[in-house]
Amino acid sequence: MTTYHETIEWMYSQLPMYQRKGAAAYRPGLEAMNALVKHLGDPHRAFKSIHVGGTNGKGSTSHMIASVLQTAGFKTGLYSSPHLLDFRERIKVNGIEIPKKEVVDFISKYKPFFDINKLSFFEMTVGLAFWYFKKAQIDYAVIEVGMGGRLDATNIIRPELAVITNIGLDHTQFLGDTHQKIAQEKAGIIKEGIGVVIGEKDPKTQTVFESVAQSKRASLVYAEEYTEPFECDLKGGYQTHNIKTAVAALNNIPELKLDSLAIRKGLNNVVGNTKLIGRWQKVGNFPEVILDVAHNNEGLSSIADQIKGLNYNKLHLVMGFLQGREVKELLALFPLHTNFYLSSPALERAIPLQDLKETLQNTSFQITFKNSIAEAYTKALSDAAKEDIVLVTGSTFVVAEILEQLKS
């Protein structure tokens, strides 16, 4: 493999991306990761890290923390997933994506090991991040959990702090079908003697986190204890929880000793510092066009709440969904007279268009079905008046397709 494109395609073809394939690409457990980092010379021990898990908001929270660390002068690695436009979005140092050459060199050098051990796409990617962060001689890495926590490939690190944003009913086929069971899996990132910040205090999960923290002799802090108001350049009222969580995390890493000014500056330049996209991202005016990667009940409920505070005439919602979503419930979150434009994103895990039509027949929603997300978006734009809002949401992959369209 000599080109970046060939390298990425080969990675996708192994145990493929969970995001695209679903259950067939999900391999829980840390045996392969432990073997990989040993083979790489334990690069994850070369820097300090902060481990961020949770159902919603862990990506935004990770980017906020990374932005503040950068602003404070620390060379900062950021590992996040999934990506929207380019694989390299997953691995950044001080907001700059890993160079294509580094990806090619890493895979070429260690391919024999990957072949023998049948590593997954995600395991290779996490290994690449640790290897590159060590090579870049970073001070801190902010590591976002992929799914769950206990068995996630990122969970081999011994961080300075664990952060769990919140718990919602997502990935229930893997993590359990109650808030308590999912909390137990997410709490798997709490390590012996290492503090944990919990983003949202919820009676359904509080005892789980407190019990695990106590058993691990880990100090536990709830973000709601931090009442000093901070603002952030990531728009969306739902970011309030994430801001509090990031501030609580930054205040619970003793050796950082950050003052409020550094935190404020970092929070006000998250997009500039980290290049985060797809979070209440405004891409057009008259009509206002907004993109957001919210995709589950809790995430889309926050989006629906955000909409209540906006001034507009008519709401046009471009959406597509992955399998396992209760589509009727999700559409019912939005105002009664919303115009929905539905299609199926181009990946195997998506709910096919025909299934959407069957699920939603005999409902009172105002729906236009289109053969592609691009067509749905074009139709929404053409129907919208200047004082309307066009919102693209429902799946990371729906947003990715529109970003790709806008880019080209």
C-alpha positions in Angstrom: 0.0 0.0 0.0 1.6 3.2 -1.1 -1.3 5.8 -1.1 -3.4 7.2 1.7 -6.6 6.1 -0.1 -5.4 2.5 -0.5 -4.4 2.4 3.2 -7.8 3.7 4.4 -9.7 1.3 2.1 -7.6 -1.6 3.5 -8.4 -0.6 7.1 -12.1 -0.4 6.3 -12.0 -3.9 4.8 -10.6 -5.6 7.9 -13.1 -6.0 10.7 -14.8 -2.9 9.3 -16.1 0.3 10.9 -18.8 -0.4 13.4 -20.4 2.9 12.3 -21.0 1.6 8.8 -21.5 -2.1 9.3 -23.1 -2.4 12.8 -23.0 -5.5 14.9 -20.8 -7.5 12.5 -18.0 -5.0 13.1 -18.3 -4.8 16.9 -15.6 -6.7 18.8 -15.7 -5.9 22.5 -12.7 -6.8 24.7 -9.2 -5.6 25.4 -7.0 -8.6 24.6 -6.2 -7.5 21.0 -5.5 -3.9 22.2 -3.2 -5.0 25.0 -1.3 -7.1 22.5 -1.1 -4.2 20.0 0.2 -1.6 22.5 2.8 -4.1 23.8 3.9 -4.6 20.2 4.1 -0.8 19.7 6.1 -0.3 22.9 3.3 1.0 25.1 3.0 4.4 23.5 -0.1 5.2 25.6 2.2 5.6 28.6 4.2 8.4 27.0 1.7 11.1 27.8 -1.0 12.1 30.3 -4.6 11.5 29.2 -8.2 12.3 30.1 -10.8 9.7 29.2 -14.2 10.9 28.2 -17.2 8.6 27.9 -21.0 8.9 28.0 -24.0 8.6 25.7 -24.4 12.1 24.4 -22.0 15.1 24.4 -18.8 13.2 24.8 -17.4 14.5 21.5 -18.2 18.2 22.3 -16.9 17.8 25.8 -13.7 16.2 24.6 -13.2 19.1 22.1 -13.8 21.7 24.8 -11.3 20.1 27.1 -8.7 19.8 24.3 -9.3 23.5 23.3 -8.6 24.7 26.8 -5.5 22.6 27.2 -4.2 24.0 23.9 -5.0 27.5 25.0 -3.1 27.0 28.2 0.0 26.0 26.2 0.0 22.3 26.4 0.7 20.2 23.3 -2.6 18.4 23.1 -3.7 15.2 21.3 -7.3 14.6 20.6 -8.8 11.2 19.7 -12.5 11.2 18.7 -14.9 9.2 16.6 -16.6 8.9 14.2 -15.3 11.2 11.5 -17.5 13.2 9.1 -15.5 13.9 6.0 -12.0 12.5 6.5 -10.7 9.6 8.6 -7.9 12.0 9.9 -10.4 14.0 11.8 -10.2 11.3 14.5 -6.6 12.0 15.4 -5.4 15.6 15.9 -2.5 17.3 17.7 -3.3 21.0 18.6 -6.2 20.9 16.1 -4.1 19.7 13.2 -5.1 16.3 11.6 -2.6 13.5 11.5 -0.6 13.8 8.2 -1.6 11.2 5.5 2.0 10.0 5.4 1.9 9.0 9.1 -1.2 6.9 8.5 0.4 5.2 5.5 3.7 4.6 7.4 2.0 3.2 10.5 -0.2 0.7 8.6 2.6 -0.4 6.2 5.0 -1.0 9.1 2.7 -3.0 11.3 0.4 -4.6 8.7 1.9 -8.1 9.3 0.9 -7.9 13.0 -2.5 -6.6 12.1 -3.0 -9.5 9.7 -1.9 -12.2 12.1 -4.0 -10.8 15.0 -7.0 -9.8 12.8 -7.3 -6.4 14.4 -10.5 -4.4 13.8 -10.6 -1.0 12.2 -11.3 0.7 15.5 -8.4 -1.1 17.3 -5.9 -0.1 14.5 -7.2 3.4 14.7 -6.7 3.7 18.5 -3.3 2.1 18.2 -2.4 4.7 15.5 -3.5 7.5 17.7 -1.4 6.4 20.6 1.6 5.8 18.4 1.3 9.2 16.7 0.7 11.0 20.0 3.9 9.5 21.4 5.8 10.4 18.2 4.5 14.0 18.4 5.6 14.2 22.0 2.4 15.6 23.3 1.7 16.6 26.9 -1.9 15.6 27.2 -4.3 13.4 25.1 -8.1 13.7 25.4 -9.4 10.3 24.5 -13.0 9.8 23.6 -14.6 6.4 24.2 -15.9 4.7 21.1 -18.8 2.7 22.6 -19.6 1.8 26.2 -16.4 1.9 28.2 -15.5 -1.3 30.1 -14.7 -3.2 26.9 -13.9 -0.3 24.6 -10.5 -0.4 22.9 -9.6 3.0 24.4 -9.9 1.5 28.0 -6.3 0.4 28.3 -5.2 3.9 29.3 -4.6 5.0 32.9 -5.8 8.6 32.7 -5.4 11.5 35.0 -9.2 11.7 35.2 -12.3 9.9 33.8 -15.3 11.8 32.6 -18.8 10.4 32.0 -21.1 13.0 30.4 -24.5 11.3 30.8 -26.4 8.0 30.2 -29.1 7.5 27.6 -30.7 4.4 26.0 -28.3 4.0 23.0 -26.6 0.8 21.6 -28.9 -1.2 23.9 -28.1 -4.4 22.0 -24.5 -4.2 23.2 -24.6 -2.3 26.5 -27.9 -3.3 28.1 -31.5 -2.2 27.9 -31.8 0.0 31.1 -30.0 3.1 32.2 -28.5 1.2 35.1 -27.0 -1.5 32.9 -25.6 1.1 30.4 -24.2 3.1 33.4 -22.4 0.0 34.6 -20.7 -0.4 31.2 -19.7 3.3 31.0 -18.5 3.2 34.6 -15.9 0.6 33.4 -13.6 3.6 32.6 -13.3 4.4 36.3 -9.9 3.3 37.5 -8.5 2.5 40.9 -7.6 5.7 42.7 -8.3 8.0 39.8 -11.1 10.6 40.0 -14.2 10.7 37.9 -16.4 13.6 36.9 -20.1 12.8 36.1 -21.8 15.3 33.8 -25.4 14.8 34.9 -26.8 13.7 38.2 -29.6 11.2 37.4 -31.4 9.2 40.1 -31.5 6.2 37.7 -27.7 6.0 37.5 -26.4 7.8 40.6 -26.0 4.7 42.8 -24.2 2.8 40.0 -21.5 5.5 39.6 -21.2 6.1 43.4 -20.9 2.3 44.1 -18.2 1.8 41.4 -16.3 4.9 42.5 -16.3 3.7 46.1 -15.1 0.2 45.2 -12.3 1.7 43.2 -11.4 4.3 45.8 -12.0 7.0 43.2 -13.1 10.5 44.1 -16.4 11.4 42.4 -17.6 14.9 41.4 -20.8 15.9 39.8 -20.5 18.7 37.2 -23.5 20.5 38.6 -21.5 21.5 41.6 -19.7 24.0 39.4 -22.0 27.0 39.2 -19.7 29.7 37.7 -21.1 30.6 34.3 -18.9 30.0 31.2 -19.7 30.6 27.5 -18.6 28.6 24.5 -18.4 29.1 20.8 -20.2 25.8 20.2 -23.8 27.0 19.8 -26.8 25.1 21.0 -28.4 25.4 24.4 -27.8 21.7 24.9 -24.1 22.5 25.2 -24.7 24.0 28.7 -24.3 20.5 30.3 -21.1 19.8 28.2 -19.6 23.2 29.2 -20.2 22.4 32.9 -18.7 18.9 32.5 -15.6 20.2 30.7 -15.1 22.9 33.4 -15.5 20.4 36.2 -13.0 18.1 34.5 -10.4 20.8 34.0 -10.8 21.8 37.7 -10.3 18.2 38.9 -6.8 17.6 37.4 -4.7 19.0 40.2 -1.5 19.5 38.3 -3.2 21.7 35.7 -3.9 24.7 38.0 -5.8 26.5 35.3 -7.3 29.9 36.0 -10.7 31.0 34.8 -9.2 33.2 32.1 -7.5 30.3 30.3 -10.7 28.2 30.6 -12.8 31.1 29.2 -10.4 31.6 26.3 -10.3 27.9 25.4 -14.1 27.5 25.6 -14.6 30.5 23.3 -12.4 29.1 20.6 -13.3 25.4 20.4 -14.0 25.5 16.7 -10.9 27.5 15.9 -8.6 25.3 18.0 -10.0 21.9 17.3 -11.9 22.3 13.9 -15.0 20.6 15.3 -17.8 20.3 12.8 -21.4 19.1 12.9 -22.6 20.5 16.2 -25.3 23.1 15.7 -23.2 24.2 12.7 -24.8 27.1 10.8 -24.0 26.8 7.0 -26.6 29.1 5.5 -28.7 32.2 5.9 -32.1 33.2 4.5 -33.2 30.4 5.1 -31.0 29.6 8.1 -29.5 26.2 7.6 -28.2 24.2 10.5 -26.4 20.8 10.7 -26.3 18.7 13.9 -25.2 15.1 14.4 -27.8 14.3 17.2 -29.1 10.9 16.5 -30.8 9.3 19.5 -33.8 10.2 21.7 -31.9 12.2 24.2 -29.9 14.1 21.6 -32.8 14.9 19.4 -34.9 15.9 22.5 -32.2 18.5 23.2 -32.4 19.7 19.6 -36.2 20.0 19.8 -35.8 22.1 23.0 -33.3 24.3 21.3 -35.7 25.0 18.4 -38.4 26.2 20.9 -36.2 29.3 21.6 -35.7 30.3 18.0 -37.6 32.8 15.9 -38.7 31.4 12.5 -41.7 30.9 10.4 -41.6 27.2 9.3 -39.3 24.3 10.2 -38.0 22.0 7.5 -36.2 18.9 8.9 -34.0 16.8 6.7 -33.4 13.4 8.4 -32.3 9.8 7.9 -31.8 7.1 10.5 -29.8 4.1 11.4 -31.4 0.8 12.2 -32.8 0.4 15.7 -34.2 3.9 15.9 -37.9 4.4 16.9 -38.6 6.8 14.0 -42.2 7.7 15.0 -41.0 8.7 18.5 -38.2 10.8 17.1 -40.4 12.7 14.7 -42.9 13.3 17.4 -40.3 15.3 19.4 -40.6 18.2 16.9 -43.3 20.9 16.4 -46.6 19.8 15.0 -46.4 21.6 11.6 -42.8 20.6 10.8 -42.1 19.6 7.2 -40.0 16.4 7.2 -37.8 15.4 4.3 -36.7 11.8 4.8 -34.3 9.5 3.0 -31.8 6.8 3.8 -28.0 7.6 4.3 -25.7 5.6 2.0 -24.6 2.8 4.4 -25.6 -0.7 5.3 -26.8 0.2 8.8 -29.3 2.8 7.5 -33.1 2.2 7.7 -34.0 1.7 4.0 -36.3 4.2 2.4 -39.0 1.6 1.8 -39.0 0.6 5.5 -39.3 4.3 6.5 -42.3 4.6 4.2 -44.0 1.5 5.7 -43.3 2.6 9.3 -44.7 6.1 8.7 -47.7 5.3 6.6 -51.0 6.3 8.2 -49.3 8.9 10.4 -50.2 12.6 10.5 -46.6 13.8 9.9 -46.0 16.1 6.9 -43.4 14.0 5.1 -41.7 14.2 1.7 -39.7 11.0 0.9 -36.7 11.3 -1.4 -34.3 8.8 -3.0 -31.2 10.3 -1.4 -30.2 12.6 1.5 -28.9 15.1 -1.1 -32.3 15.1 -2.9 -34.1 15.6 0.4 -31.8 18.5 1.3 -32.3 20.2 -2.1 -36.1 19.8 -1.8 -36.1 21.3 1.7 -34.0 24.3 0.5 -36.3 24.9 -2.5 -39.4 24.8 -0.3 -38.1 27.0 2.5 -38.8 30.7 2.6 -36.2 33.3 3.8 -37.6 33.4 7.3 -37.7 29.6 7.7 -35.2 27.1 9.2 -33.7 24.1 7.5 -32.2 21.6 10.0 -30.3 18.5 8.9 -30.0 15.9 11.7 -30.9 12.3 12.8 -27.6 10.7 12.0 -23.9 11.5 11.8 -24.0 10.1 8.3 -26.8 12.4 7.2 -24.8 15.4 8.2 -21.6 13.9 6.6 -23.4 13.6 3.3 -24.6 17.2 3.3 -21.1 18.4 4.4 -19.6 16.5 1.5 -22.2 18.1 -0.9 -21.4 21.6 0.4 -17.7 20.9 0.1 -18.0 19.8 -3.5 
